[in-house]
């Protein structure tokens, strides 16, 4: 998907949806989430405590 389309869709999201997207980005950057993987509950709990 082109970056312009991604930006357009993000701007159209509600604040709640944007919060979820930002959280996924942070988890991805931390190495907890990798592309199409399912979130591991123990890893997300660990990151929640670290944040």
PQR file of N, CA, C, O and H, with PARSE charges and radii, in Angstrom:
ATOM      1  N   UNK A   1       0.843  -1.166   0.000 -0.4000 1.5000
ATOM      2  CA  UNK A   1       0.000   0.000   0.000 -0.0000 2.0000
ATOM      3  C   UNK A   1       0.897   1.242   0.000  0.5500 1.7000
ATOM      4  O   UNK A   1       1.846   1.309   0.782 -0.5500 1.4000
ATOM      5  N   UNK A   2       0.620   2.206  -0.847 -0.4000 1.5000
ATOM      6  CA  UNK A   2       1.435   3.420  -0.898 -0.0000 2.0000
ATOM      7  C   UNK A   2       1.353   4.213   0.410  0.5500 1.7000
ATOM      8  O   UNK A   2       0.336   4.188   1.103 -0.5500 1.4000
ATOM      9  H   UNK A   2      -0.150   2.151  -1.482  0.4000 1.0000
ATOM     10  N   UNK A   3       2.426   4.905   0.728 -0.4000 1.5000
ATOM     11  CA  UNK A   3       2.489   5.685   1.959 -0.0000 2.0000
ATOM     12  C   UNK A   3       1.398   6.743   2.020  0.5500 1.7000
ATOM     13  O   UNK A   3       0.826   6.975   3.085 -0.5500 1.4000
ATOM     14  H   UNK A   3       3.252   4.925   0.165  0.4000 1.0000
ATOM     15  N   UNK A   4       1.101   7.383   0.907 -0.4000 1.5000
ATOM     16  CA  UNK A   4       0.051   8.406   0.873 -0.0000 2.0000
ATOM     17  C   UNK A   4      -1.302   7.825   1.279  0.5500 1.7000
ATOM     18  O   UNK A   4      -2.067   8.468   1.997 -0.5500 1.4000
ATOM     19  H   UNK A   4       1.566   7.195   0.041  0.4000 1.0000
ATOM     20  N   UNK A   5      -1.591   6.617   0.823 -0.4000 1.5000
ATOM     21  CA  UNK A   5      -2.846   5.952   1.191 -0.0000 2.0000
ATOM     22  C   UNK A   5      -2.865   5.623   2.680  0.5500 1.7000
ATOM     23  O   UNK A   5      -3.892   5.773   3.342 -0.5500 1.4000
ATOM     24  H   UNK A   5      -0.968   6.095   0.240  0.4000 1.0000
ATOM     25  N   UNK A   6      -1.723   5.172   3.204 -0.4000 1.5000
ATOM     26  CA  UNK A   6      -1.642   4.873   4.638 -0.0000 2.0000
ATOM     27  C   UNK A   6      -1.871   6.136   5.465  0.5500 1.7000
ATOM     28  O   UNK A   6      -2.588   6.099   6.465 -0.5500 1.4000
ATOM     29  H   UNK A   6      -0.889   5.050   2.666  0.4000 1.0000
ATOM     30  N   UNK A   7      -1.268   7.256   5.055 -0.4000 1.5000
ATOM     31  CA  UNK A   7      -1.473   8.528   5.753 -0.0000 2.0000
ATOM     32  C   UNK A   7      -2.928   8.960   5.707  0.5500 1.7000
ATOM     33  O   UNK A   7      -3.470   9.426   6.709 -0.5500 1.4000
ATOM     34  H   UNK A   7      -0.686   7.287   4.243  0.4000 1.0000
ATOM     35  N   UNK A   8      -3.555   8.809   4.567 -0.4000 1.5000
ATOM     36  CA  UNK A   8      -4.967   9.181   4.400 -0.0000 2.0000
ATOM     37  C   UNK A   8      -5.844   8.350   5.341  0.5500 1.7000
ATOM     38  O   UNK A   8      -6.712   8.889   6.028 -0.5500 1.4000
ATOM     39  H   UNK A   8      -3.115   8.430   3.753  0.4000 1.0000
ATOM     40  N   UNK A   9      -5.617   7.068   5.364 -0.4000 1.5000
ATOM     41  CA  UNK A   9      -6.419   6.190   6.226 -0.0000 2.0000
ATOM     42  C   UNK A   9      -6.191   6.492   7.704  0.5500 1.7000
ATOM     43  O   UNK A   9      -7.127   6.456   8.502 -0.5500 1.4000
ATOM     44  H   UNK A   9      -4.912   6.630   4.805  0.4000 1.0000
ATOM     45  N   UNK A  10      -4.944   6.789   8.065 -0.4000 1.5000
ATOM     46  CA  UNK A  10      -4.647   7.108   9.458 -0.0000 2.0000
ATOM     47  C   UNK A  10      -5.365   8.391   9.877  0.5500 1.7000
ATOM     48  O   UNK A  10      -5.917   8.461  10.975 -0.5500 1.4000
ATOM     49  H   UNK A  10      -4.183   6.819   7.416  0.4000 1.0000
ATOM     50  N   UNK A  11      -5.361   9.396   9.018 -0.4000 1.5000
ATOM     51  CA  UNK A  11      -6.041  10.656   9.336 -0.0000 2.0000
ATOM     52  C   UNK A  11      -7.544  10.464   9.521  0.5500 1.7000
ATOM     53  O   UNK A  11      -8.178  11.216  10.260 -0.5500 1.4000
ATOM     54  H   UNK A  11      -4.912   9.339   8.126  0.4000 1.0000
ATOM     55  N   UNK A  12      -8.110   9.471   8.860 -0.4000 1.5000
ATOM     56  CA  UNK A  12      -9.544   9.205   8.943 -0.0000 2.0000
ATOM     57  C   UNK A  12      -9.926   8.356  10.154  0.5500 1.7000
ATOM     58  O   UNK A  12     -11.112   8.175  10.428 -0.5500 1.4000
ATOM     59  H   UNK A  12      -7.594   8.860   8.260  0.4000 1.0000
ATOM     60  N   UNK A  13      -8.953   7.843  10.870 -0.4000 1.5000
ATOM     61  CA  UNK A  13      -9.222   7.006  12.045 -0.0000 2.0000
ATOM     62  C   UNK A  13      -9.715   7.840  13.224  0.5500 1.7000
ATOM     63  O   UNK A  13      -9.429   9.033  13.325 -0.5500 1.4000
ATOM     64  H   UNK A  13      -7.989   7.990  10.648  0.4000 1.0000
ATOM     65  N   UNK A  14     -10.460   7.186  14.111 -0.4000 1.5000
ATOM     66  CA  UNK A  14     -10.863   7.838  15.357 -0.0000 2.0000
ATOM     67  C   UNK A  14      -9.658   7.903  16.284  0.5500 1.7000
ATOM     68  O   UNK A  14      -8.645   7.253  16.027 -0.5500 1.4000
ATOM     69  H   UNK A  14     -10.692   6.216  14.029  0.4000 1.0000
ATOM     70  N   UNK A  15      -9.755   8.672  17.351 -0.4000 1.5000
ATOM     71  CA  UNK A  15      -8.636   8.782  18.288 -0.0000 2.0000
ATOM     72  C   UNK A  15      -8.334   7.437  18.942  0.5500 1.7000
ATOM     73  O   UNK A  15      -7.174   7.133  19.220 -0.5500 1.4000
ATOM     74  H   UNK A  15     -10.578   9.200  17.560  0.4000 1.0000
ATOM     75  N   UNK A  16      -9.365   6.627  19.191 -0.4000 1.5000
ATOM     76  CA  UNK A  16      -9.160   5.304  19.771 -0.0000 2.0000
ATOM     77  C   UNK A  16      -8.397   4.402  18.816  0.5500 1.7000
ATOM     78  O   UNK A  16      -7.486   3.684  19.228 -0.5500 1.4000
ATOM     79  H   UNK A  16     -10.308   6.874  18.965  0.4000 1.0000
ATOM     80  N   UNK A  17      -8.763   4.437  17.548 -0.4000 1.5000
ATOM     81  CA  UNK A  17      -8.074   3.624  16.544 -0.0000 2.0000
ATOM     82  C   UNK A  17      -6.617   4.056  16.398  0.5500 1.7000
ATOM     83  O   UNK A  17      -5.725   3.218  16.266 -0.5500 1.4000
ATOM     84  H   UNK A  17      -9.503   5.020  17.213  0.4000 1.0000
ATOM     85  N   UNK A  18      -6.384   5.362  16.423 -0.4000 1.5000
ATOM     86  CA  UNK A  18      -5.016   5.870  16.341 -0.0000 2.0000
ATOM     87  C   UNK A  18      -4.191   5.413  17.540  0.5500 1.7000
ATOM     88  O   UNK A  18      -3.008   5.101  17.403 -0.5500 1.4000
ATOM     89  H   UNK A  18      -7.108   6.043  16.530  0.4000 1.0000
ATOM     90  N   UNK A  19      -4.815   5.374  18.713 -0.4000 1.5000
ATOM     91  CA  UNK A  19      -4.111   4.918  19.915 -0.0000 2.0000
ATOM     92  C   UNK A  19      -3.681   3.465  19.781  0.5500 1.7000
ATOM     93  O   UNK A  19      -2.573   3.105  20.180 -0.5500 1.4000
ATOM     94  H   UNK A  19      -5.776   5.627  18.825  0.4000 1.0000
ATOM     95  N   UNK A  20      -4.544   2.633  19.225 -0.4000 1.5000
ATOM     96  CA  UNK A  20      -4.216   1.219  19.024 -0.0000 2.0000
ATOM     97  C   UNK A  20      -3.076   1.085  18.025  0.5500 1.7000
ATOM     98  O   UNK A  20      -2.147   0.306  18.241 -0.5500 1.4000
ATOM     99  H   UNK A  20      -5.444   2.925  18.901  0.4000 1.0000
ATOM    100  N   UNK A  21      -3.143   1.836  16.941 -0.4000 1.5000
ATOM    101  CA  UNK A  21      -2.089   1.783  15.920 -0.0000 2.0000
ATOM    102  C   UNK A  21      -0.751   2.222  16.509  0.5500 1.7000
ATOM    103  O   UNK A  21       0.282   1.610  16.238 -0.5500 1.4000
ATOM    104  H   UNK A  21      -3.897   2.469  16.766  0.4000 1.0000
ATOM    105  N   UNK A  22      -0.775   3.284  17.315 -0.4000 1.5000
ATOM    106  CA  UNK A  22       0.463   3.758  17.935 -0.0000 2.0000
ATOM    107  C   UNK A  22       1.015   2.726  18.914  0.5500 1.7000
ATOM    108  O   UNK A  22       2.228   2.537  19.006 -0.5500 1.4000
ATOM    109  H   UNK A  22      -1.614   3.781  17.535  0.4000 1.0000
ATOM    110  N   UNK A  23       0.123   2.062  19.642 -0.4000 1.5000
ATOM    111  CA  UNK A  23       0.566   1.030  20.583 -0.0000 2.0000
ATOM    112  C   UNK A  23       1.210  -0.140  19.847  0.5500 1.7000
ATOM    113  O   UNK A  23       2.236  -0.661  20.283 -0.5500 1.4000
ATOM    114  H   UNK A  23      -0.862   2.215  19.568  0.4000 1.0000
ATOM    115  N   UNK A  24       0.612  -0.551  18.738 -0.4000 1.5000
ATOM    116  CA  UNK A  24       1.185  -1.636  17.938 -0.0000 2.0000
ATOM    117  C   UNK A  24       2.551  -1.230  17.399  0.5500 1.7000
ATOM    118  O   UNK A  24       3.473  -2.045  17.363 -0.5500 1.4000
ATOM    119  H   UNK A  24      -0.222  -0.128  18.384  0.4000 1.0000
ATOM    120  N   UNK A  25       2.684   0.025  16.982 -0.4000 1.5000
ATOM    121  CA  UNK A  25       3.974   0.515  16.490 -0.0000 2.0000
ATOM    122  C   UNK A  25       5.034   0.430  17.591  0.5500 1.7000
ATOM    123  O   UNK A  25       6.161   0.006  17.339 -0.5500 1.4000
ATOM    124  H   UNK A  25       1.935   0.687  17.012  0.4000 1.0000
ATOM    125  N   UNK A  26       4.669   0.835  18.808 -0.4000 1.5000
ATOM    126  CA  UNK A  26       5.620   0.766  19.924 -0.0000 2.0000
ATOM    127  C   UNK A  26       5.999  -0.676  20.226  0.5500 1.7000
ATOM    128  O   UNK A  26       7.168  -0.972  20.474 -0.5500 1.4000
ATOM    129  H   UNK A  26       3.753   1.180  19.013  0.4000 1.0000
ATOM    130  N   UNK A  27       5.025  -1.572  20.208 -0.4000 1.5000
ATOM    131  CA  UNK A  27       5.308  -2.988  20.451 -0.0000 2.0000
ATOM    132  C   UNK A  27       6.204  -3.557  19.345  0.5500 1.7000
ATOM    133  O   UNK A  27       7.098  -4.356  19.622 -0.5500 1.4000
ATOM    134  H   UNK A  27       4.075  -1.332  20.007  0.4000 1.0000
ATOM    135  N   UNK A  28       5.970  -3.154  18.115 -0.4000 1.5000
ATOM    136  CA  UNK A  28       6.799  -3.598  16.988 -0.0000 2.0000
ATOM    137  C   UNK A  28       8.235  -3.110  17.171  0.5500 1.7000
ATOM    138  O   UNK A  28       9.185  -3.872  16.989 -0.5500 1.4000
ATOM    139  H   UNK A  28       5.244  -2.505  17.890  0.4000 1.0000
ATOM    140  N   UNK A  29       8.388  -1.835  17.532 -0.4000 1.5000
ATOM    141  CA  UNK A  29       9.717  -1.263  17.728 -0.0000 2.0000
ATOM    142  C   UNK A  29      10.462  -1.937  18.884  0.5500 1.7000
ATOM    143  O   UNK A  29      11.688  -2.043  18.855 -0.5500 1.4000
ATOM    144  H   UNK A  29       7.616  -1.215  17.680  0.4000 1.0000
ATOM    145  N   UNK A  30       9.726  -2.389  19.897 -0.4000 1.5000
ATOM    146  CA  UNK A  30      10.337  -3.072  21.047 -0.0000 2.0000
ATOM    147  C   UNK A  30      10.651  -4.536  20.756  0.5500 1.7000
ATOM    148  O   UNK A  30      11.347  -5.187  21.535 -0.5500 1.4000
ATOM    149  H   UNK A  30       8.730  -2.303  19.921  0.4000 1.0000
ATOM    150  N   UNK A  31      10.147  -5.053  19.648 -0.4000 1.5000
ATOM    151  CA  UNK A  31      10.391  -6.443  19.298 -0.0000 2.0000
ATOM    152  C   UNK A  31       9.355  -7.408  19.835  0.5500 1.7000
ATOM    153  O   UNK A  31       9.528  -8.622  19.727 -0.5500 1.4000
ATOM    154  H   UNK A  31       9.582  -4.524  19.015  0.4000 1.0000
ATOM    155  N   UNK A  32       8.269  -6.887  20.419 -0.4000 1.5000
ATOM    156  CA  UNK A  32       7.217  -7.749  20.961 -0.0000 2.0000
ATOM    157  C   UNK A  32       6.306  -8.256  19.854  0.5500 1.7000
ATOM    158  O   UNK A  32       5.835  -9.392  19.902 -0.5500 1.4000
ATOM    159  H   UNK A  32       8.128  -5.901  20.506  0.4000 1.0000
ATOM    160  N   UNK A  33       6.062  -7.424  18.869 -0.4000 1.5000
ATOM    161  CA  UNK A  33       5.156  -7.769  17.781 -0.0000 2.0000
ATOM    162  C   UNK A  33       5.938  -7.806  16.473  0.5500 1.7000
ATOM    163  O   UNK A  33       6.680  -6.874  16.163 -0.5500 1.4000
ATOM    164  H   UNK A  33       6.445  -6.501  18.829  0.4000 1.0000
ATOM    165  N   UNK A  34       5.774  -8.873  15.715 -0.4000 1.5000
ATOM    166  CA  UNK A  34       6.457  -9.007  14.434 -0.0000 2.0000
ATOM    167  C   UNK A  34       5.452  -9.326  13.339  0.5500 1.7000
ATOM    168  O   UNK A  34       4.982 -10.457  13.217 -0.5500 1.4000
ATOM    169  H   UNK A  34       5.172  -9.631  15.967  0.4000 1.0000
ATOM    170  N   UNK A  35       5.132  -8.315  12.550 -0.4000 1.5000
ATOM    171  CA  UNK A  35       4.267  -8.448  11.376 -0.0000 2.0000
ATOM    172  C   UNK A  35       2.954  -9.173  11.686  0.5500 1.7000
ATOM    173  O   UNK A  35       2.109  -8.617  12.388 -0.5500 1.4000
ATOM    174  H   UNK A  35       5.514  -7.396  12.650  0.4000 1.0000
ATOM    175  N   UNK A  36       2.760 -10.391  11.186 -0.4000 1.5000
ATOM    176  CA  UNK A  36       1.477 -11.084  11.306 -0.0000 2.0000
ATOM    177  C   UNK A  36       1.376 -11.987  12.533  0.5500 1.7000
ATOM    178  O   UNK A  36       0.475 -12.822  12.612 -0.5500 1.4000
ATOM    179  H   UNK A  36       3.446 -10.843  10.616  0.4000 1.0000
ATOM    180  N   UNK A  37       2.276 -11.829  13.475 -0.4000 1.5000
ATOM    181  CA  UNK A  37       2.251 -12.670  14.675 -0.0000 2.0000
ATOM    182  C   UNK A  37       1.102 -12.313  15.594  0.5500 1.7000
ATOM    183  O   UNK A  37       0.577 -11.201  15.557 -0.5500 1.4000
ATOM    184  H   UNK A  37       3.007 -11.150  13.411  0.4000 1.0000
ATOM    185  N   UNK A  38       0.726 -13.256  16.405 -0.4000 1.5000
ATOM    186  CA  UNK A  38      -0.259 -13.026  17.456 -0.0000 2.0000
ATOM    187  C   UNK A  38       0.492 -12.504  18.672  0.5500 1.7000
ATOM    188  O   UNK A  38       1.589 -12.974  18.973 -0.5500 1.4000
ATOM    189  H   UNK A  38       1.152 -14.160  16.436  0.4000 1.0000
ATOM    190  N   UNK A  39      -0.094 -11.530  19.379 -0.4000 1.5000
ATOM    191  CA  UNK A  39       0.546 -10.995  20.570 -0.0000 2.0000
ATOM    192  C   UNK A  39       0.701 -12.081  21.626  0.5500 1.7000
ATOM    193  O   UNK A  39      -0.224 -12.851  21.884 -0.5500 1.4000
ATOM    194  H   UNK A  39      -0.985 -11.148  19.135  0.4000 1.0000
ATOM    195  N   UNK A  40       1.871 -12.129  22.227 -0.4000 1.5000
ATOM    196  CA  UNK A  40       2.116 -13.039  23.340 -0.0000 2.0000
ATOM    197  C   UNK A  40       1.768 -12.287  24.625  0.5500 1.7000
ATOM    198  O   UNK A  40       2.373 -11.255  24.916 -0.5500 1.4000
ATOM    199  H   UNK A  40       2.622 -11.503  22.018  0.4000 1.0000
ATOM    200  N   UNK A  41       0.810 -12.787  25.390 -0.4000 1.5000
ATOM    201  CA  UNK A  41       0.315 -12.091  26.567 -0.0000 2.0000
ATOM    202  C   UNK A  41       1.420 -11.806  27.576  0.5500 1.7000
ATOM    203  O   UNK A  41       1.471 -10.714  28.141 -0.5500 1.4000
ATOM    204  H   UNK A  41       0.318 -13.625  25.153  0.4000 1.0000
ATOM    205  N   UNK A  42       2.309 -12.778  27.811 -0.4000 1.5000
ATOM    206  CA  UNK A  42       3.371 -12.563  28.789 -0.0000 2.0000
ATOM    207  C   UNK A  42       4.316 -11.445  28.358  0.5500 1.7000
ATOM    208  O   UNK A  42       4.812 -10.697  29.201 -0.5500 1.4000
ATOM    209  H   UNK A  42       2.268 -13.666  27.352  0.4000 1.0000
ATOM    210  N   UNK A  43       4.567 -11.323  27.062 -0.4000 1.5000
ATOM    211  CA  UNK A  43       5.442 -10.259  26.572 -0.0000 2.0000
ATOM    212  C   UNK A  43       4.774  -8.893  26.678  0.5500 1.7000
ATOM    213  O   UNK A  43       5.429  -7.914  27.035 -0.5500 1.4000
ATOM    214  H   UNK A  43       4.163 -11.930  26.377  0.4000 1.0000
ATOM    215  N   UNK A  44       3.475  -8.813  26.372 -0.4000 1.5000
ATOM    216  CA  UNK A  44       2.795  -7.527  26.456 -0.0000 2.0000
ATOM    217  C   UNK A  44       2.654  -7.079  27.902  0.5500 1.7000
ATOM    218  O   UNK A  44       2.737  -5.883  28.180 -0.5500 1.4000
ATOM    219  H   UNK A  44       2.943  -9.608  26.082  0.4000 1.0000
ATOM    220  N   UNK A  45       2.442  -8.013  28.837 -0.4000 1.5000
ATOM    221  CA  UNK A  45       2.386  -7.656  30.250 -0.0000 2.0000
ATOM    222  C   UNK A  45       3.723  -7.108  30.708  0.5500 1.7000
ATOM    223  O   UNK A  45       3.770  -6.140  31.468 -0.5500 1.4000
ATOM    224  H   UNK A  45       2.374  -8.985  28.611  0.4000 1.0000
ATOM    225  N   UNK A  46       4.814  -7.718  30.254 -0.4000 1.5000
ATOM    226  CA  UNK A  46       6.163  -7.264  30.619 -0.0000 2.0000
ATOM    227  C   UNK A  46       6.389  -5.852  30.097  0.5500 1.7000
ATOM    228  O   UNK A  46       6.930  -5.011  30.815 -0.5500 1.4000
ATOM    229  H   UNK A  46       4.776  -8.504  29.637  0.4000 1.0000
ATOM    230  N   UNK A  47       5.984  -5.578  28.856 -0.4000 1.5000
ATOM    231  CA  UNK A  47       6.180  -4.248  28.276 -0.0000 2.0000
ATOM    232  C   UNK A  47       5.308  -3.213  28.965  0.5500 1.7000
ATOM    233  O   UNK A  47       5.719  -2.065  29.132 -0.5500 1.4000
ATOM    234  H   UNK A  47       5.544  -6.261  28.273  0.4000 1.0000
ATOM    235  N   UNK A  48       4.093  -3.614  29.370 -0.4000 1.5000
ATOM    236  CA  UNK A  48       3.201  -2.670  30.071 -0.0000 2.0000
ATOM    237  C   UNK A  48       3.851  -2.200  31.360  0.5500 1.7000
ATOM    238  O   UNK A  48       3.762  -1.023  31.709 -0.5500 1.4000
ATOM    239  H   UNK A  48       3.759  -4.547  29.234  0.4000 1.0000
ATOM    240  N   UNK A  49       4.496  -3.103  32.062 -0.4000 1.5000
ATOM    241  CA  UNK A  49       5.162  -2.748  33.307 -0.0000 2.0000
ATOM    242  C   UNK A  49       6.373  -1.851  33.045  0.5500 1.7000
ATOM    243  O   UNK A  49       6.696  -0.990  33.863 -0.5500 1.4000
ATOM    244  H   UNK A  49       4.568  -4.059  31.778  0.4000 1.0000
ATOM    245  N   UNK A  50       7.039  -2.051  31.911 -0.4000 1.5000
ATOM    246  CA  UNK A  50       8.219  -1.258  31.580 -0.0000 2.0000
ATOM    247  C   UNK A  50       7.853   0.161  31.155  0.5500 1.7000
ATOM    248  O   UNK A  50       8.635   1.092  31.345 -0.5500 1.4000
ATOM    249  H   UNK A  50       6.776  -2.750  31.247  0.4000 1.0000
ATOM    250  N   UNK A  51       6.669   0.320  30.585 -0.4000 1.5000
ATOM    251  CA  UNK A  51       6.255   1.655  30.109 -0.0000 2.0000
ATOM    252  C   UNK A  51       5.731   2.437  31.269  0.5500 1.7000
ATOM    253  O   UNK A  51       5.326   3.588  31.105 -0.5500 1.4000
ATOM    254  H   UNK A  51       6.034  -0.437  30.431  0.4000 1.0000
TER
END
